[in-house]
Amino acid sequence: MKNIVRKTAAVTVGLALVLGTAACNRGTEAEAGSATLAVSTLNNPFFVDLRDGAEAEAEAQGIDLSVVDAQNDSATQANQLATAATNGSAGLIINAVDTETAEAGLAPVVEAGLPIVAVDRAVGDTKIASFVASDNVAGGEQAAKALAESLDGKGKIIVLEGVPGASATNERGEGFDKGLAEYKDIEVVSSQTANFDRAEALDVVTNLMQANPDATGILAMNDEMALGAIQALGDKAGKDVKVVGFDGTEDGFKAVEDGTLVATIAQNPAELGKQSVQILAKAIKGEEVEANVQVAVDTVDEKNIAEYAGE
């Protein structure tokens, strides 16, 4: 399958340029000082890489970055955001647990006049300085096509969904639908959430395969769920049942090398973290920043895995 983007994290920016309202309130005299990165969960290797990229850039920028982990709990994240609004942070980067509930959680941060950068997941209608994310719709479409081609355009498949309400879940689902629309002989026999979690996907796939023993493909919204599916499938993975993931994690690349994973859609989480800090640093100073930044994704399969494995 032809890759539609380069391996290098190319960035396309929205034509509209905005100044974060909060940054304007603080003025150009604000110092970078300290900032907070609120992450949905650090149990997922993807977000560990995002954190690492953010921390490395924060060090380079001279920003004292405090990282808080919500463990995929919206109430916990809301409390962490309230703390960020009063602990002396000059700005906030948020990877929301849930796109819709994040808006209420961010209210104290908005009231405090802190510039906000959302990364990987949107935050409802909250006014923010910038949204930095992978092109999840395009990636979802690529994933669907990769699975469809591995099945020669026909068969019954299972879809593993991410955290309900997360923008990444919604956007990847939209991409899945677009990609599968071209293949009339592929039927989605079951679509169920496993919350982006490997252990949960193991249980979900075990049950779904018992209910749908003739399923020949699994389309997962992240690598962790894909890897859980592979565990559940055992010797069938990559042979009787084809699996495609999303994220481009180290374990995902290893599974592609092993032949148990047909493909993964490689994001660059470290780049997402890095660019989020770069943009926040500008917003804190009252500088103009891009409203939307999209980091490109790439399909990694047996044809190009050598370019990615071991990175």
N, C-alpha and C positions, 0 to 999 in steps of 0.2 A: 504494500500500500504506500502510496506516495505521501511523504510527510509534507504538511503545508506550512511548517515553520522551521526555522533553523534551531539547532541545538542551543546556540547562544541565546541567552535571555534577551530577545529583542523587545523593545518597549514601544508601544503605540500609545500616544496620549490623546485625550479628548481635545477638540479644538477650543472648547471653552476653558478659559483660565479664570480661576477665582482666587480671592483672598479669603482665607478662613475667617469667619466673623469673629471667632474668639481671638484669633491672632491680632486682628485689628484693635480689639478692645485692650489688649495688653500693650500694643505699641512696639515700636522698633527698639526701645530701650531694654526689652526683656532679654535676660541672659539665658543661655541654653540650660545651665544648671543641671537639674535633675528632671527625669521624665519617667512615666510608668508605661510598661507594656503589659496589657491584660490579655492573657492567652486562654482560649477555651479549655484546652487540656494539654498537659505535657506527657500524657501516656501514649500519645501518638508520635512516632518518629518524625513525621512531617513537621509538626509544630516545634519539636526540639530543634530541627534544622532552622526553622524560621527564627526561633529565639536566638540561636547561635549567630545567625547572620545579623540580626538586630544588635546583639551585644557587641559584636566586632566593630560594627559601624559606629555605635555609640561611643566606644572607646576612642575610635579615630576622631570623632567629633568633640570629644571632651565632655560628653554627656553622662551623667550618673544615671544609668537605666535600672529601674526597679522592675523585676518581672514577677507577676502574680499569676497563679494557676487556678482556674475556676473548677477544674475537674469535671467539666461538662455540666455544671449546675448553674442555672441562670440566677438563682437567689444569691449564691456565693459570689458570682461575678458582680451583681448589683452592689453588694457590700464592699467589694474591692474597688469598684468605681467611686463609691461615696468616699472611701478613704483617699483615693488618688486626688479627689477634688480639694482635700484639705491638708494633705501632707507635704505641701511645698513643691509638688511637681509643676513644672512649667508647661507640660503638655502630656497628651495621652495617645498611645497607639492601642487600638482594641481589635482583637480577633474574637468576635462575638460568639457566645454559645448559641444564641438564637437571634436571628435577625430582627424579629418583631419585638421581643421583650427587651432587647438592648436599648431601644429608644427611651423607655422609662428609666432604666438603670443609668443612662448617660445624663439624665436631667441635672444632677448635682454638678457634673463636670461642665456642662453648658452654662449653668448659672454662675459657676466660678470663673467663667471666661477663658477656659483653657482651650487651646487649639487641639483638635481631634483628628487623627488619621485612622481610618478603618483599613484593616488588612485581611485579605482572603475572603471575608464575609461582610456583607453590607449591614447597615445598622438602621433600617427603616427610614423614617423621614428626618432623622436628626441632621442638623446642619453641621457639616464637617469640612475640614480643610481639603481632604483628598481621600479617595478610595483606591487602594492598591490591591490588585488581584490578578490571578491568572484568568485567561479567557476560558472560563468553565463551559460555556455553551459550545464553543468550537471543539474543546477537548472532549466533551461528552459525545459529540457527533463523530469525532475521530475514533473514540473507543467503540462505539456501536458498529462502525464500519469495519474495524479490525476484527471484531468478533464475528460479524456476518460473513466476512470473507473467509475466515478460518472454518466456517461451517458450510462453505460453498453456497451461501445464500438461502439455506433452508434449515428448518429445525425448530425445536421448542427450547425456549431459554427462560432463565430465572434472573430477575434484577434485584440486586442488593442495594437498598437506598441508604442514604446517610442520615444524620440527625434531622428529624422533622423540623421544618421552619428555618433551617440554615440556608443562606443564599446559595452556598455551594451545592447543596442538595437540590434546590430548585433549578439552578442553572444547568447542572450536569444532567438532571432529568430531562430538561428541555432539549439538551443536545442529544441525549439518547433517543428521544422521540424523533428528532429530525433525521438522525442517522439511520434508524430502523425503518423509517417510512419508505425508503427505497427498496426494501426487501419484503415483498408481500408474502413470501413463503416462510417467514420467520414469525413465530407466535410467542408472545410473552405469556407464559402459563402462570407465573406468580411474580409479584413485586412486593417486597417486604423490607422494612428497615432492619439494619443491624447496627445502627448508630455509629458507623465508622469504626467499629470495634472488632478486633480479630476473634476474640473468644466468643463474642455474641454471634458472629457470622458462622463460626463452627457449629454452634447449636442450630441456628436458623437453617443453614444448608442441609444439615443432617435430616432435619424434619421435612424440609421442602423436597429433598430428593426421594424420601420415602413416599411422599404424596405424589410426586411427579417423576417416576423412575425412568421415563423416556426423555427427560430433559437432556439436551446435548450441549448447552452453553450457559455460562453465568457471566453476567455483566455487573461488575461491582463499582460503586462510586468512589472507592479508594483502595489502595493496595492492602491495607490492613484487613479489610473484609475479603478481598480476593485471596489473601493468604489463609484466612480462616476457612474459606471455601475449599481451598486446595487440601487443607488438613482433613476436612470432612470427606472429600472425594477419595483420598488415598491413591491407589494405583490408577484410578480412572482419570485423574487430573492430567490434562494435556493430551489425553488419548481419546477416551470415550466422551469426556466432557471438556470443552474448551472454556478457559477462564480469561477474562480481560479485566485489568485493574486501572487505577488512576492515582497518580502522585509522583511516581518515579522514585520510590524509596530504595535504599540499598537492598533491603530484603526483596523488594519487587524485582529489581534488576537480577538478583541471584536466581529468582524463580524463572525469569525469562531465559537465563542461561541454562537452567536445568530442564527447560522444556515443559514445565508444569503451568506456566503462565504464558499465554499467547502474546500478550502485549501489555504495556502500561503506558499511560499518558504522563509524560515527565513534565512536572512543574519544576520550578527552581525556588524552593522555600527560603533558602538562605538569601537569595536575591530579593524576594518579597520583603524579608525582614530588613535587609540593608536599605532598600529604597524607601521603606516606611520611615526609617530613622532620618534619612537624608531629607525627606519632605517635611517631617515634623520639625527638624532643626530650622528649616527655612520659615515655616509657619510661625514658630515661636518668635522669630526675629521680625515678623510682619512682612516677609517677602512674598511675592506672588508664587503660587504653586499650581500645578495641574489638578483639575478637578477629578480626573480619572486617569489612572495609569494601569495599563494591561501588560502583564508579563507573558510572553508567548509560551506555548506548550508544544511538545513534540511527541509523536508516537514512537515508542521504542519496542522493537520486536527482534526476532532472530536475525534480521538483515543488518541491523545497526547496533545491536547490544554491545559489541566490542568497543564502541565509542563512549559508552556510558559506564560499563561495569568497572568497579574498582575506583571510581571517582571519590 
